[in-house]
């Protein structure tokens, strides 16, 4: 059932506009999370391929190169999962070889998935690869439809024709149509989103999941340690940035929902958990996703009302996980929340640790009232430093500001892909 049909099935509720707004927030955020996870994975693979190609330019012996790939694959597999086979490393090499200028590719990266790339790099002709890349984007082709286009040799059919019309061959007309995409519009982006395989489902969820886990850091017997280390640095950067970005935007999704609900309903009502409007909205939303229970909607509203501005909500969202936020919403004082958020960031606490501290009425909390105040002021001062985390021109994702100088060495975010709330949300469709 589509979102539109679910919206229509909401009947004659007075909350229809709220439901419409919430569905829009949910759909936009889900698409954005999938889009960025997919495009960042493509970017990682290009970087790995480019690193290998640059290294092998200095080592022109094919047999030696194959041995190096085999050795590198074995060591990467120990630390980052089974995806890094010799075959897959050769594919990332091909990708970088076929698209050597990433500054050009970057314009289109948010329209692509690795599954689409795998189809395109099998095409031997450079001109044909460019044709299929842009055909995929212009028409929003699924992986299957792109396979069919390549199998039917659409490029060759267009270019082999000898029919002339007004002095121009059909070959030139087809080439012109696809070689220049006139406008990379939001509509075009949405069309490609619908054709994008969900990176949070098999087979690529296992790839994301294994990369996103901290490496086991096994000893490597690789003689080409410099190359191995360079590849690991790319993976580590991807792992850290991806985890933080997904975590922050999942939290902001919940804040946006809570903020929209707070425009209609006040939490000052002591019977908020039994509020009929919340119950109706929860019933509608749970047809779409079980995350949006009555309890969760109340937590989202608490989050939005406790931190009512996007800047503050963004700092919180970027600093801790949703499980942390759920626990912190039981605190009645904003400064208490900020104290424990700072503690979580500095000590790398998992979701259960703040609960233990709170239940013990932490001695550290009692004797550090002045530290609380300084921490709060430090976080507020962090708003002066703007950190833009929008991805590839994505218009619906906004992260606020944070003073990374305070916390960048100590900040710890649990693996978002192991967060059950997140898994339930992104696995849809």
C-alpha positions as CSV (number, residue, x, y, z in Angstrom):
1,X,0.0,0.0,0.0
2,X,1.4,3.4,-1.0
3,X,1.6,6.4,1.3
4,X,-1.0,8.1,-0.8
5,X,-3.5,5.3,-0.4
6,X,-2.8,5.1,3.3
7,X,-3.4,8.8,3.6
8,X,-6.7,8.4,1.8
9,X,-7.7,5.6,4.1
10,X,-7.4,7.9,7.1
11,X,-11.1,8.7,6.7
12,X,-12.5,12.0,7.8
13,X,-10.2,12.7,10.7
14,X,-9.6,16.3,11.6
15,X,-6.0,15.4,11.7
16,X,-5.7,14.7,7.9
17,X,-3.4,17.6,7.3
18,X,-1.1,16.5,10.1
19,X,-1.0,13.0,8.7
20,X,-0.2,14.4,5.3
21,X,2.6,16.5,6.7
22,X,4.0,13.5,8.7
23,X,3.9,11.2,5.8
24,X,5.9,13.8,3.8
25,X,8.5,14.2,6.5
26,X,8.8,10.4,6.8
27,X,9.1,9.8,3.1
28,X,11.6,12.6,2.5
29,X,13.8,11.4,5.3
30,X,13.7,7.8,4.3
31,X,14.6,8.6,0.7
32,X,17.4,10.9,1.9
33,X,18.9,8.2,4.2
34,X,18.8,5.6,1.4
35,X,20.2,8.1,-1.1
36,X,23.1,9.1,1.0
37,X,24.0,5.6,2.2
38,X,24.0,4.5,-1.5
39,X,25.9,7.4,-2.9
40,X,28.5,7.3,-0.2
41,X,29.1,3.6,-0.7
42,X,29.6,4.4,-4.4
43,X,32.1,7.2,-3.4
44,X,33.9,4.8,-1.1
45,X,34.3,2.2,-3.8
46,X,35.6,4.8,-6.3
47,X,38.2,6.0,-3.7
48,X,39.3,2.4,-3.1
49,X,39.6,1.7,-6.8
50,X,41.5,5.0,-7.4
51,X,43.9,4.1,-4.6
52,X,44.6,0.7,-6.1
53,X,45.0,2.1,-9.6
54,X,47.4,4.8,-8.5
55,X,49.5,2.2,-6.7
56,X,49.6,-0.2,-9.6
57,X,50.8,2.6,-12.0
58,X,54.1,2.1,-10.2
59,X,54.0,-1.6,-10.5
60,X,53.3,-2.6,-14.1
61,X,53.7,-6.4,-13.6
62,X,50.2,-8.1,-14.0
63,X,51.1,-11.2,-12.0
64,X,52.5,-9.1,-9.2
65,X,49.4,-7.0,-9.2
66,X,47.1,-10.0,-9.0
67,X,49.1,-11.3,-6.0
68,X,48.8,-7.9,-4.3
69,X,45.1,-7.8,-4.8
70,X,44.7,-11.3,-3.4
71,X,46.8,-10.4,-0.3
72,X,45.0,-7.1,0.2
73,X,41.6,-8.8,-0.2
74,X,42.4,-11.4,2.5
75,X,43.5,-8.7,5.0
76,X,40.6,-6.4,4.3
77,X,38.2,-9.3,4.7
78,X,39.5,-10.1,8.2
79,X,38.8,-6.5,9.3
80,X,35.9,-5.3,7.3
81,X,33.9,-8.3,6.2
82,X,33.6,-10.7,3.3
83,X,32.6,-8.1,0.6
84,X,36.3,-7.3,-0.2
85,X,36.9,-10.3,-2.4
86,X,39.5,-10.2,-5.2
87,X,36.6,-10.0,-7.7
88,X,35.0,-7.0,-6.0
89,X,38.3,-5.2,-5.6
90,X,38.9,-5.6,-9.4
91,X,35.4,-4.1,-9.9
92,X,36.2,-1.0,-7.9
93,X,39.4,-0.7,-9.9
94,X,37.4,-0.9,-13.1
95,X,35.0,1.7,-11.8
96,X,37.8,4.2,-11.1
97,X,39.4,3.4,-14.5
98,X,36.2,4.0,-16.4
99,X,35.4,7.2,-14.6
100,X,38.8,8.6,-13.7
101,X,37.6,12.2,-13.1
102,X,35.6,12.1,-9.9
103,X,34.7,15.8,-10.1
104,X,32.6,15.0,-13.2
105,X,31.1,11.9,-11.7
106,X,30.2,13.6,-8.4
107,X,27.5,15.7,-10.2
108,X,25.6,12.4,-10.8
109,X,26.6,10.4,-7.7
110,X,23.4,10.9,-5.8
111,X,21.3,9.5,-8.7
112,X,23.3,6.2,-8.7
113,X,23.6,3.0,-6.8
114,X,26.5,0.5,-6.8
115,X,24.2,-2.1,-8.5
116,X,23.7,0.4,-11.4
117,X,27.4,1.0,-11.6
118,X,28.1,-2.7,-11.8
119,X,26.0,-2.9,-15.0
120,X,27.6,0.2,-16.6
121,X,31.2,-0.8,-16.0
122,X,30.6,-4.0,-17.9
123,X,30.2,-2.0,-21.1
124,X,33.5,-1.9,-22.9
125,X,33.0,1.3,-25.0
126,X,33.7,4.6,-23.2
127,X,31.1,6.5,-25.2
128,X,28.5,3.8,-24.5
129,X,29.2,3.9,-20.8
130,X,28.5,7.6,-20.7
131,X,25.4,7.0,-22.7
132,X,24.0,4.4,-20.3
133,X,25.0,6.4,-17.2
134,X,23.0,9.4,-18.4
135,X,20.2,7.3,-19.8
136,X,19.8,5.7,-16.4
137,X,19.5,9.1,-14.7
138,X,17.3,10.8,-17.3
139,X,14.8,8.0,-17.4
140,X,15.1,6.9,-13.8
141,X,15.9,3.3,-14.8
142,X,15.8,0.5,-12.4
143,X,18.7,-2.0,-12.4
144,X,16.6,-4.4,-14.4
145,X,15.6,-1.8,-17.0
146,X,19.2,-0.7,-17.3
147,X,20.3,-4.3,-17.8
148,X,17.7,-4.6,-20.6
149,X,18.8,-1.3,-22.2
150,X,22.4,-2.6,-22.3
151,X,21.3,-6.1,-23.5
152,X,19.2,-4.5,-26.3
153,X,22.3,-2.4,-27.2
154,X,20.3,0.8,-27.3
155,X,23.5,2.8,-27.7
156,X,24.5,0.8,-30.8
157,X,21.1,0.9,-32.3
158,X,21.0,4.6,-32.1
159,X,24.5,5.1,-33.3
160,X,24.4,2.6,-36.2
161,X,21.4,4.1,-38.0
162,X,22.0,5.8,-41.3
163,X,18.7,7.6,-41.5
164,X,19.0,11.3,-42.1
165,X,16.6,14.0,-41.1
166,X,17.2,17.6,-41.9
167,X,20.8,17.0,-42.3
168,X,21.2,15.2,-39.0
169,X,21.4,11.5,-38.4
170,X,19.3,9.7,-35.8
171,X,22.6,8.8,-34.2
172,X,23.3,12.5,-33.4
173,X,19.8,13.1,-32.1
174,X,19.9,10.2,-29.7
175,X,23.4,11.2,-28.5
176,X,22.4,14.8,-28.0
177,X,19.3,13.8,-26.0
178,X,21.2,11.7,-23.5
179,X,24.6,13.3,-23.4
180,X,23.4,16.5,-21.7
181,X,20.9,16.3,-18.9
182,X,19.3,19.7,-19.0
183,X,18.4,20.1,-15.4
184,X,19.1,17.8,-12.4
185,X,15.8,18.6,-10.8
186,X,14.2,17.4,-7.6
187,X,11.6,15.6,-9.7
188,X,14.4,13.7,-11.4
189,X,16.0,12.9,-8.1
190,X,12.7,11.5,-6.8
191,X,12.3,9.4,-10.0
192,X,15.7,7.9,-9.5
193,X,15.0,7.4,-5.8
194,X,12.1,5.1,-6.7
195,X,14.4,3.1,-8.9
196,X,17.1,2.8,-6.3
197,X,17.7,-0.6,-4.6
198,X,17.3,-0.2,-0.9
199,X,20.9,-0.3,0.5
200,X,19.5,-1.3,3.9
201,X,18.2,-4.6,2.6
202,X,20.1,-7.6,1.3
203,X,22.6,-7.9,-0.3
204,X,24.1,-4.6,0.5
205,X,22.9,-4.2,4.1
206,X,25.5,-6.9,5.0
207,X,28.1,-4.8,3.3
208,X,27.2,-1.6,5.1
209,X,26.8,-3.5,8.4
210,X,30.2,-5.2,8.2
211,X,32.0,-1.9,7.2
212,X,30.1,0.0,9.9
213,X,31.4,-2.2,12.7
214,X,34.7,-1.3,14.3
215,X,37.5,-3.4,12.7
216,X,39.0,-6.3,14.5
217,X,42.5,-4.9,13.7
218,X,44.0,-8.3,13.1
219,X,47.7,-8.4,12.2
220,X,48.4,-8.1,8.5
221,X,51.1,-10.1,6.7
222,X,50.8,-7.8,3.7
223,X,54.1,-6.5,2.5
224,X,52.4,-3.6,0.8
225,X,51.4,-2.1,4.1
226,X,51.3,1.4,2.8
227,X,48.6,0.5,0.3
228,X,46.6,-1.5,2.8
229,X,46.7,1.3,5.3
230,X,45.5,3.8,2.7
231,X,42.6,1.6,1.8
232,X,41.8,1.2,5.5
233,X,41.8,5.0,6.0
234,X,39.2,5.4,3.3
235,X,37.0,2.7,4.9
236,X,37.4,4.2,8.4
237,X,36.5,7.7,7.2
238,X,33.4,6.3,5.5
239,X,32.4,4.3,8.6
240,X,32.7,7.2,10.9
241,X,31.0,9.8,8.7
242,X,28.3,7.5,7.5
243,X,27.4,6.4,11.1
244,X,27.3,9.9,12.4
245,X,25.3,11.2,9.5
246,X,22.7,8.5,9.6
247,X,22.4,8.7,13.3
248,X,22.0,12.5,13.3
249,X,19.3,12.4,10.6
250,X,17.4,9.6,12.1
251,X,17.2,11.6,15.3
252,X,16.2,14.7,13.4
253,X,13.4,12.8,11.7
254,X,12.0,12.1,15.2
255,X,12.5,15.7,16.2
256,X,10.7,16.9,13.0
257,X,7.8,14.6,13.7
258,X,7.6,15.7,17.3
259,X,7.9,19.4,16.3
260,X,5.0,19.0,13.8
261,X,2.8,17.3,16.5
262,X,3.7,19.9,19.0
263,X,2.1,22.5,16.7
264,X,-1.2,20.7,17.2
265,X,-1.0,19.2,20.7
266,X,0.5,20.5,24.0
267,X,2.5,18.2,26.3
268,X,1.2,20.2,29.3
269,X,-1.8,18.0,29.2
270,X,-1.2,15.5,32.0
271,X,-3.2,12.9,30.1
272,X,-1.1,13.2,26.9
273,X,-0.5,9.5,26.7
274,X,-4.3,9.0,26.4
275,X,-4.8,12.0,24.1
276,X,-7.3,10.9,21.4
277,X,-5.5,12.9,18.7
278,X,-2.2,11.2,19.4
279,X,-3.9,7.8,19.6
280,X,-5.5,8.4,16.2
281,X,-2.3,9.6,14.6
282,X,-0.3,6.6,16.1
283,X,-2.9,4.2,14.7
284,X,-2.5,5.7,11.2
285,X,1.2,5.9,11.3
286,X,1.7,2.4,12.6
287,X,0.0,1.0,9.5
288,X,3.1,2.5,7.8
289,X,5.8,1.8,10.4
290,X,5.7,0.2,13.8
291,X,8.2,2.8,15.1
292,X,5.4,5.4,15.4
293,X,3.6,4.0,18.4
294,X,1.7,6.2,20.9
295,X,4.7,6.0,23.2
296,X,7.2,6.9,20.6
297,X,5.2,9.9,19.3
298,X,5.1,11.2,22.9
299,X,8.9,10.8,23.2
300,X,9.3,12.7,19.9
301,X,7.1,15.5,21.1
302,X,9.1,15.7,24.4
303,X,12.3,15.9,22.4
304,X,11.0,18.7,20.2
305,X,9.5,20.6,23.2
306,X,12.6,20.2,25.3
307,X,14.9,21.4,22.5
308,X,12.6,23.6,20.4
309,X,15.1,25.1,18.0
310,X,16.6,23.3,15.1
311,X,20.2,24.3,16.0
312,X,20.0,22.8,19.5
313,X,18.1,19.7,18.3
314,X,20.9,19.2,15.7
315,X,23.6,19.4,18.3
316,X,21.8,16.8,20.4
317,X,21.0,14.6,17.3
318,X,24.6,14.6,16.2
319,X,26.0,13.9,19.7
320,X,24.0,10.9,20.9
321,X,21.8,8.0,19.7
322,X,18.0,7.8,19.8
323,X,18.3,5.3,22.7
324,X,20.2,7.9,24.7
325,X,17.5,10.5,23.9
326,X,14.7,8.2,25.0
327,X,16.4,7.8,28.4
328,X,17.2,11.5,28.7
329,X,13.6,12.5,28.0
330,X,12.7,11.2,31.5
331,X,14.7,14.0,33.0
332,X,12.7,17.2,33.8
333,X,15.5,19.7,33.6
334,X,17.2,20.8,30.4
335,X,20.5,21.3,32.1
336,X,20.3,17.7,33.5
337,X,19.9,16.5,29.9
338,X,22.9,18.5,28.7
339,X,25.0,17.2,31.6
340,X,24.4,13.6,30.7
341,X,24.8,14.3,26.9
342,X,28.2,15.7,27.6
343,X,29.0,12.7,29.8
344,X,27.9,10.3,27.0
345,X,30.1,12.1,24.5
346,X,33.1,12.3,26.6
347,X,33.1,8.8,28.0
348,X,31.6,7.0,25.0
349,X,28.7,5.6,27.0
350,X,26.2,3.1,25.5
351,X,22.5,3.6,26.0
352,X,22.3,1.7,29.3
353,X,25.1,3.6,31.0
354,X,23.2,7.0,31.4
355,X,20.3,5.1,32.9
356,X,22.5,3.6,35.6
357,X,24.0,7.1,36.3
358,X,20.6,8.6,36.5
359,X,19.2,5.9,38.8
360,X,22.1,6.4,41.2
361,X,21.6,10.1,41.1
362,X,25.2,10.3,40.0
363,X,27.6,11.7,42.5
364,X,29.5,13.2,39.6
365,X,26.3,15.1,38.7
366,X,25.9,16.4,42.2
367,X,29.4,17.8,42.6
368,X,29.7,19.3,39.1
369,X,27.0,21.9,39.0
370,X,29.5,24.5,37.7
371,X,30.7,22.0,35.0
372,X,27.1,21.7,33.9
373,X,26.9,25.4,33.4
374,X,30.2,25.5,31.5
375,X,29.2,22.6,29.3
376,X,25.9,24.2,28.4
377,X,27.6,27.5,27.6
378,X,30.2,25.6,25.5
379,X,27.6,23.9,23.5
380,X,25.8,27.2,22.9
381,X,29.1,28.8,21.8
382,X,29.5,25.9,19.4
383,X,26.6,27.3,17.4
384,X,28.9,30.0,16.1
385,X,30.8,27.5,14.1
386,X,28.7,26.4,11.2
387,X,29.2,22.8,10.0
388,X,27.3,22.0,6.9
389,X,26.5,18.4,6.5
390,X,24.1,18.5,3.5
391,X,25.0,15.8,1.0
392,X,25.3,16.4,-2.7
393,X,22.9,19.3,-2.7
394,X,20.2,17.4,-0.9
395,X,17.7,20.1,0.0
396,X,15.7,18.4,2.8
397,X,18.5,17.4,5.1
398,X,19.9,20.0,7.5
399,X,22.4,19.5,10.3
400,X,23.0,22.4,12.6
401,X,26.2,23.3,14.4
402,X,28.4,21.9,17.1
403,X,31.8,22.8,18.6
404,X,33.8,19.8,17.4
405,X,36.9,21.1,19.1
406,X,35.4,20.2,22.4
407,X,34.4,16.7,21.6
408,X,35.8,15.4,18.3
409,X,38.4,13.2,20.1
410,X,36.0,11.7,22.5
411,X,32.6,11.6,20.7
412,X,31.3,8.1,20.4
413,X,28.2,7.1,18.5
414,X,27.0,3.4,18.7
415,X,26.7,1.7,15.4
416,X,23.4,3.1,14.0
417,X,22.9,0.0,11.8
418,X,22.5,-2.0,15.0
419,X,19.8,0.3,16.3
420,X,16.5,-1.5,16.0
421,X,14.5,1.7,15.6
422,X,16.6,2.6,12.7
423,X,16.5,-0.8,11.1
424,X,12.8,-0.9,11.3
425,X,12.5,2.5,9.7
426,X,14.9,2.1,6.7
427,X,14.1,-1.5,5.8
428,X,10.7,-0.4,4.5
429,X,10.1,-0.6,0.7
